[in-house]
Amino acid sequence: MKTLDIRNAFLEKFQSVGHTGVPSSGLIPENDPTLLFTTAGMVQFKDIITGKQKKSYTTAVSCQKCVRAGGKHNDLEQVGYTARHHTFFEMLGNFSFGEYFKEHAIEYAWDFLTRCLKIPKEKFYVTVYHTDLEAAQFWKKIAGLSDSRILFINSQDNFWAMGDSGPCGPCSEIFFDHGAHIPGGLPGTVQQDGPRFVELWNLVFMQFERTPKGDIPLTSPCIDTGMGLERITSVMQGVHDNFHTDILYHIVKVSKTLCSGVSSRLFPLKDLPHRVMADHVRSASFLMADGVFPSHEGRGYVLRRIIRRALRFGSYIGTSLDHLSELVSPLLETMGETYPELMRAAALVKKTLLYEAERFEHTLAQGMRLIEGSKSSIQNGIFSGEKAFQLYDTYGIPIDLIQDILADEGINVDHATFELCLEAQKISSRQYRLGGHVIPLCDEETENFWTEITQGQAPSKFCGYHTLEHTDNIQLILDPSEKIPLVELRGTGCIVTQTTPFYAESGGQIGDKGWIKGPHGVMKVTHTEQRNHLFVHHGTMHQGILKEGDLVLLSVDISYRKRIQSNHSATHLLHSALRGILGEHVTQKGSLVTPERLRFDFSHPIAVSPDQLRYIELWVNERIWANLPVHARIMSQEAALNAGAMALFGEKYAQEVRVISMGKSDDFVSMELCGGTHVEYTGEIGLFKILQESSIGAGLRRIEAITQHTALTYVQKLFDAQTHLTRLLKTTPQGLEEKINRLITSAKQVPSIVCPLERIDHPQGSLWWGTLQDVDPKAIKPWIDVIRTEKGFDVGVFWLTSQSKHSVYLAVEERRAKTHSALRLLKGLYEALAMEPQGGGYGTLAQGKWEKEACKIKAIEYIITLIKT
């Protein structure tokens, strides 16, 4: 049986006995800060199990996407070396929330394995928790297993708990015997880690509530089961290694075909690099399809580690830079139909993998060079942990890459010292940012207040798509600062009505402003937000008082809303322009829509060129001037996606979605899932002007733009500035560029200075430095201006050495000078190196005496640490 057939057979089996089929949730857990990724099928049902959430069903079946590569669930380093470890896998599971318990769970599992899949029952062993005699009896009764095939395990592996408190209970695991020709022993034996006996299915019987006083029986016990799809597929396909199953082996096979390199390394498994790349390209692709992208922290950092581990193994066998991105196609061939989000993200995934490969090649070359220059820190075959941390912290060389480079020479890294340095840096950084004070990331008291207030309240209804005024009674009055409900409002507070025309901040669109007018007073609404299922109007009484139950008129500020709508609709046109001009890999990664401007974040590996920006701007304006109609329709999510509507990766949508289309019905220029407010015709946007394009992280870009009156005012100011310059320089608008170029050329005519320069690129900025010999000090400042213009450095450090004078010059790019003044950097440098301060300057340039020729490297390292803060 193919993987697809096994997946479908499992889902159909349980749906045929009344289980509700629930689609896989995303790899980013919703409302669960305890998990980095979704690691099991039960994650999306956790609130149902704990009683926090109610659903229309009491039994469910799912095939859940899972990742175990970071946090407390991390199988990354084992992947490739073993038959069963993966960073990404699919978990088949059936669940009962008080409907059935042990007997039926065992009956369903046994029936599926032996009747549906027709696996001989003599191939199975089961484990039960050592005190769970009830489960053992059911296995005897239902499966007819002998005592020798029911293993009692006195281990926490066979007792599952959600945490220190909450539901918990014993487990029963089903093991498959691959045969005596495979090494390994039964669970509980010293040979249990061998691959012969593989755990296929874990049945968790949640029958207790864990409390400080002990485990108390639950009134409604639950069932949570999990079976790895890759593992059951290996059984059905007659192999004992998951990498030999159809999906993974197809990727391995393509990888081997693409690779013509020859490795000098001896691997414990012949196809080890291809196994690693097959697994890692799968997890990386699914993570990016769910909205995670490579970065320097959090989930993005884990993703980058996965990609770089694959690239490292690829480098061992001489793969090309595009090798990993080429493996996306065989993945799509086997999993794209089941997971359409992969198909939608394919172009972006390929570009990102190629971009990461190019970055990795640069990092690897830099790492080799820096490690070679640090060999003096090796003692007794151990590379200094402090030095490894310096390479990691200062130059961005990952610790696992450092270890890999040194491993070829039989050298180990002092990991213990490295970890101590890393922890000390985290503590120091936290204290620097917070000024030594502990600031909670989440105000639990406030969250509890809103949870308590919203319980039992009817959900707010939004009527603001078609009207900006509405009459309703006040449902709630609140004082959020004191966290109390009020009977009447005299000052600042919040008001809730059941129906409102005010849009609550959501999806990047800022909340509405306006007025709430009652029989005895008027409130000025300054902001509208959504708290759970309520729309909350924040504001201050303009006059009089408002009381609970008052019939009030809610009036949205029309001008404010229209400017927001203009910018929001412009983001949709911008999104379409970016995809059409830059490529379909472009997807929205965030946005902010205010009355003043719009901000649009998107996936793209390199800077957008000036010519491309001009074309994008023209494309958007042409659609504005065409005055195209804007349609809003309610559709099923499936119908919307099939029609070509854009959805955000990783975003969870309801079954019924709102679709915004721009253009004629037979030729939409934009179609997106969106709950925000929009113009009725694109002509209302008036004018669209891009202000800037910038990087906000690896593979992520940002465009900021303006529309309507704001754009016109901006253009007028540019015209005024041009007029002022022409008068100042005594030229015409047509001759302005030529006049400025002549001035720049004249400024560059400074004495020729030869100075070899070195550089370090860091996520927080670039640093250039060099030494000038016997140069006239008067020529240095003009020379620095020229270098600053040509090289575009963030910080520059230049030493002047002569027989009569030794000086240092610190230059800082103008925008960075606001936070990293050149003078402050110079003073900090003197203090760090115990030198007497001798110099002066200002934000962008500082100069001082330099008496310690041997301290240049220490100075560079110190400045790098400063610009990172």
C-alpha positions, -999 to 999 in steps of 0.1 A, spaced: 0 0 0 12 35 -7 14 61 20 -16 79 5 -37 48 6 -28 40 42 -36 76 53 -70 75 36 -78 40 49 -72 52 85 -94 83 82 -122 64 64 -121 36 90 -128 59 119 -152 81 101 -172 50 92 -177 44 130 -189 79 138 -156 99 143 -156 134 129 -128 140 104 -107 170 116 -81 185 92 -45 188 104 -39 220 123 -8 241 114 27 234 127 25 266 149 3 257 179 -25 281 185 -26 298 220 0 274 234 33 291 244 46 259 259 53 244 225 76 256 197 59 234 171 29 210 169 45 178 181 15 154 183 -20 149 171 -36 158 204 -22 194 204 -51 209 186 -75 191 209 -58 201 242 -84 227 251 -112 202 245 -95 176 267 -90 201 295 -126 214 292 -118 249 281 -134 244 248 -166 227 236 -171 212 201 -201 197 183 -184 163 182 -172 140 210 -150 117 188 -125 127 162 -100 113 138 -71 132 122 -38 130 103 -17 157 119 15 174 106 42 173 133 77 187 137 101 177 164 133 197 159 134 223 187 126 229 223 120 198 245 110 177 215 141 176 194 152 147 171 173 167 148 207 152 153 194 116 151 178 121 117 194 101 89 214 78 113 183 59 125 154 41 107 127 60 125 137 96 136 124 125 115 121 163 120 87 162 102 62 133 104 25 126 101 6 114 132 -26 93 127 -49 95 157 -84 88 169 -98 107 199 -127 104 223 -138 132 247 -159 112 272 -176 91 245 -157 57 248 -127 45 267 -102 16 269 -122 -13 255 -134 5 224 -100 22 218 -82 -13 219 -110 -28 198 -107 0 171 -69 -2 170 -68 -40 167 -95 -41 141 -77 -15 119 -44 -33 121 -55 -69 116 -87 -66 96 -83 -34 76 -46 -37 70 -45 -75 74 -13 -76 94 -9 -111 111 -16 -108 148 15 -129 157 36 -99 146 24 -78 175 33 -72 211 17 -47 234 28 -29 266 6 -17 294 14 3 325 24 -20 353 -8 -12 374 -32 -12 344 -46 -47 348 -79 -35 331 -61 -28 298 -43 -61 299 -76 -79 303 -91 -61 273 -61 -71 252 -66 -107 261 -104 -105 254 -103 -85 222 -70 -95 205 -66 -129 221 -30 -121 230 -12 -145 254 5 -133 286 39 -135 268 28 -108 243 15 -84 269 44 -66 286 39 -47 319 62 -17 319 70 2 352 82 34 334 70 69 328 71 61 291 39 42 297 22 70 317 13 102 299 8 135 316 0 170 301 22 186 327 25 191 365 -13 195 365 -41 184 342 -53 152 326 -30 122 327 -32 84 325 -16 51 316 -6 42 280 -7 10 260 18 8 231 15 -16 201 48 -29 189 55 -46 155 82 -73 151 102 -68 119 117 -103 124 147 -121 138 170 -109 110 168 -74 124 188 -67 156 170 -55 188 150 -67 217 115 -63 233 106 -32 253 121 -34 288 151 -54 277 187 -41 273 184 -45 235 151 -25 233 167 3 212 174 -20 183 152 -16 152 136 -50 153 106 -41 175 91 -8 165 64 11 184 36 16 159 7 30 180 4 46 214 -31 45 231 -33 70 260 -61 64 285 -66 98 302 -85 88 333 -70 110 360 -67 147 369 -32 155 383 -34 178 413 -10 187 441 -29 163 463 -25 134 438 -42 119 408 -80 121 410 -103 101 387 -119 121 358 -156 121 355 -153 119 317 -121 99 307 -107 106 273 -88 87 246 -58 101 227 -40 78 203 -11 84 179 4 62 152 33 75 130 22 72 94 58 66 83 62 37 107 30 19 97 39 26 60 72 8 65 54 -22 78 29 -23 50 56 -18 24 78 -46 39 108 -25 49 122 -18 83 135 16 75 112 46 70 136 61 45 128 31 22 91 40 21 76 55 -11 76 92 -1 110 95 14 127 71 -9 114 90 -39 132 121 -26 163 102 -17 164 87 -52 161 121 -69 188 135 -46 212 107 -57 204 113 -93 211 150 -90 244 145 -72 275 138 -92 300 147 -64 322 121 -48 327 122 -10 360 114 7 341 108 40 331 75 53 294 75 64 279 49 88 251 46 63 258 47 26 230 71 17 233 92 49 236 127 32 206 119 9 185 107 39 192 139 58 184 161 28 152 142 21 139 146 56 150 182 60 137 195 28 103 180 38 102 197 72 116 230 58 90 231 31 61 224 54 73 249 80 76 276 53 41 267 39 28 273 75 45 307 77 79 301 93 109 315 76 147 314 84 158 339 110 181 344 140 157 334 167 128 313 177 111 290 152 129 307 124 163 298 139 152 261 142 142 262 106 176 277 96 194 249 116 174 223 97 183 238 63 219 243 72 222 207 85 209 195 51 233 219 34 263 206 54 256 170 44 252 182 9 286 199 10 302 166 20 292 150 -13 297 180 -35 261 191 -42 254 223 -61 238 253 -45 204 246 -59 204 209 -49 181 213 -19 157 235 -38 155 209 -66 143 184 -40 110 203 -35 96 190 -68 97 153 -58 82 162 -25 53 180 -43 48 149 -65 41 127 -34 25 151 -9 13 181 -29 -22 167 -36 -28 159 1 -14 192 14 -22 219 -12 -5 245 10 28 230 -2 18 237 -38 9 273 -30 42 279 -13 64 260 -37 79 289 -55 87 307 -23 102 276 -7 125 270 -37 138 306 -37 143 306 1 163 274 0 185 287 -28 190 320 -9 199 301 23 223 279 4 241 310 -9 243 325 26 256 292 40 284 290 14 296 324 25 293 316 62 311 283 57 340 300 39 342 327 66 340 300 93 369 280 78 390 311 77 383 323 112 387 288 128 420 284 110 431 317 126 420 305 160 439 272 162 461 286 190 431 281 213 433 243 209 447 225 239 448 187 242 425 183 212 399 206 226 388 238 210 382 266 235 346 271 245 352 308 249 367 311 215 338 291 200 314 315 216 333 345 203 331 331 167 294 324 172 285 357 189 307 381 170 308 366 135 276 345 135 293 311 129 269 284 143 284 261 170 274 229 151 293 242 120 323 250 141 322 214 155 318 199 120 348 219 106 370 207 135 357 171 134 377 164 102 409 169 123 396 150 153 392 181 174 362 186 198 347 218 211 344 225 248 306 226 247 301 230 284 321 263 285 303 275 253 269 269 269 280 289 300 291 318 279 258 316 259 237 317 291 258 346 306 252 365 274 215 359 275 213 372 311 234 402 303 214 410 272 181 407 291 194 430 319 206 455 293 172 456 276 151 457 307 174 479 328 178 451 354 140 449 360 119 418 354 91 428 331 64 401 324 58 394 288 21 388 294 -1 405 319 -19 374 332 -42 395 355 -55 415 325 -60 383 304 -79 367 333 -101 399 336 -111 398 300 -117 361 300 -140 364 330 -158 395 316 -165 379 281 -178 346 295 -215 344 291 -217 375 269 -233 373 235 -207 378 207 -205 413 191 -219 417 156 -201 439 131 -224 459 108 -198 484 96 -193 471 61 -225 488 49 -231 516 74 -211 539 96 -239 546 121 -259 523 142 -282 525 172 -280 499 201 -281 496 238 -249 496 260 -242 460 269 -212 466 292 -192 495 306 -157 487 319 -127 503 335 -97 482 322 -72 501 343 -89 490 375 -102 458 359 -138 463 371 -172 465 354 -190 499 358 -227 509 359 -219 543 344 -190 560 327 -179 595 336 -142 595 325 -121 571 306 -132 535 299 -146 510 276 -181 504 262 -195 472 246 -227 470 225 -240 438 209 -239 454 174 -214 480 162 -203 497 130 -168 502 145 -141 479 130 -120 463 157 -82 462 151 -75 429 132 -55 416 103 -32 446 104 -60 471 100 -61 496 129 -94 500 148 -119 528 141 -124 561 159 -156 581 163 -184 589 188 -209 572 210 -238 595 218 -264 587 244 -293 606 261 -270 620 289 -236 622 273 -211 617 245 -180 595 245 -151 601 221 -139 567 208 -101 566 204 -96 530 195 -116 498 189 -102 463 197 -115 428 199 -113 409 232 -122 373 227 -156 376 210 -164 412 220 -158 444 202 -146 469 228 -147 507 222 -120 526 242 -125 563 248 -131 592 271 -163 610 279 -165 643 260 -195 655 280 -220 641 305 -223 604 314 -233 571 297 -251 543 316 -254 506 311 -286 499 291 -286 534 275 -298 535 239 -268 551 220 -259 562 185 -225 548 174 -209 570 147 -177 561 130 -153 590 120 -160 589 82 -128 606 71 -107 584 94 -123 552 80 -121 563 44 -84 569 47 -79 535 63 -99 518 36 -79 535 9 -46 522 24 -61 487 30 -73 483 -6 -39 496 -18 -22 467 1 -42 442 -19 -32 459 -52 4 461 -40 4 423 -32 -8 415 -67 18 438 -82 46 422 -63 35 387 -72 32 396 -109 65 415 -111 88 397 -86 73 362 -89 46 340 -73 70 331 -44 59 365 -29 34 362 -1 22 385 26 40 381 59 24 410 78 9 444 73 -2 476 91 -29 498 78 -35 532 94 -51 565 81 -16 579 75 2 551 57 4 514 49 32 489 56 34 456 37 58 428 47 65 401 22 87 372 14 115 379 -11 152 369 -8 168 401 -22 162 439 -23 137 451 -48 155 472 -74 146 509 -81 134 500 -116 112 473 -101 98 497 -75 89 522 -102 71 495 -122 53 483 -91 42 518 -83 30 524 -119 11 490 -120 -8 499 -88 -16 534 -100 -29 522 -133 -54 499 -115 -64 529 -93 -70 552 -123 -90 524 -140 -116 529 -112 -122 491 -109 -151 478 -88 -143 461 -55 -165 431 -46 -170 414 -12 -184 379 -12 -189 352 14 -178 318 2 -167 285 16 -129 284 22 -125 255 -2 -144 274 -30 -124 306 -24 -90 288 -26 -101 269 -57 -112 302 -73 -76 315 -68 -81 337 -37 -49 344 -18 -46 333 18 -19 340 43 4 310 50 -1 297 85 -34 316 91 -64 297 103 -96 305 86 -133 296 93 -152 274 69 -170 305 56 -147 333 45 -150 368 31 -133 373 -3 -123 407 -16 -120 409 -54 -109 439 -75 -118 442 -111 -144 429 -135 -158 394 -127 -141 378 -156 -107 395 -150 -99 401 -113 -66 419 -107 -67 409 -70 -86 383 -50 -78 377 -13 -94 363 19 -99 394 41 -122 406 68 -112 442 66 -129 473 52 -123 485 16 -132 511 -9 -161 505 -33 -140 515 -64 -102 516 -67 -104 552 -80 -111 562 -44 -75 555 -35 -65 584 -57 -27 582 -58 -3 555 -45 33 564 -37 60 541 -23 81 558 4 108 531 10 117 494 6 138 477 32 149 444 48 133 432 80 150 398 82 164 370 61 142 366 31 117 392 43 112 427 28 90 457 37 74 483 16 59 515 31 36 536 11 10 563 12 -23 571 -7 -49 598 -12 -42 633 3 -11 621 21 5 611 -11 -4 644 -28 10 663 2 42 643 0 46 650 -38 40 687 -32 67 688 -5 92 671 -29 84 697 -55 90 725 -29 123 709 -20 133 707 -57 124 744 -62 144 754 -32 175 735 -44 173 749 -79 173 784 -64 201 776 -39 223 761 -66 213 787 -92 202 762 -118 170 748 -134 150 717 -125 164 700 -157 199 709 -147 197 701 -110 211 665 -113 241 676 -134 249 705 -110 248 681 -80 270 655 -98 296 682 -105 296 692 -68 301 655 -58 329 651 -82 346 681 -69 342 668 -33 358 635 -43 389 653 -56 409 647 -25 444 634 -22 447 597 -34 449 575 -4 458 538 -5 443 519 24 435 481 24 401 477 40 386 447 58 349 442 67 326 421 88 289 417 80 266 411 109 228 411 110 229 444 130 252 461 106 285 461 86 319 472 100 349 484 79 383 491 92 419 498 79 452 516 87 465 546 69 502 553 67 517 588 67 486 606 54 479 643 58 453 644 86 434 671 66 427 646 39 412 620 61 377 634 67 370 639 30 384 605 23 361 589 49 331 607 33 341 592 -1 345 557 14 312 560 33 294 569 0 311 541 -20 311 513 5 279 520 24 293 509 58 273 512 90 305 518 112 340 525 101 372 524 122 404 539 107 438 543 123 463 569 111 499 559 118 529 582 113 562 590 129 547 620 147 510 611 153 489 580 160 451 586 158 418 567 154 388 578 135 353 564 142 327 570 114 290 561 118 263 561 91 239 590 97 207 569 105 226 547 130 242 577 146 210 584 165 214 552 185 252 546 181 269 580 182 305 579 170 316 599 200 299 575 224 315 545 206 349 562 210 345 569 247 333 534 253 363 521 234 387 541 256 370 528 287 370 492 276 407 492 268 417 512 299 430 542 278 428 578 287 401 596 267 417 620 242 395 632 215 361 645 205 336 646 177 299 642 171 273 617 160 287 606 126 324 612 132 348 611 161 386 614 164 410 606 191 446 597 200 457 561 198 486 547 219 480 509 218 490 495 184 486 459 197 449 465 207 434 469 173 418 435 172 403 439 207 390 473 196 372 457 165 357 430 187 345 455 212 329 478 186 310 448 171 295 440 205 284 476 209 267 478 175 248 446 183 231 461 213 
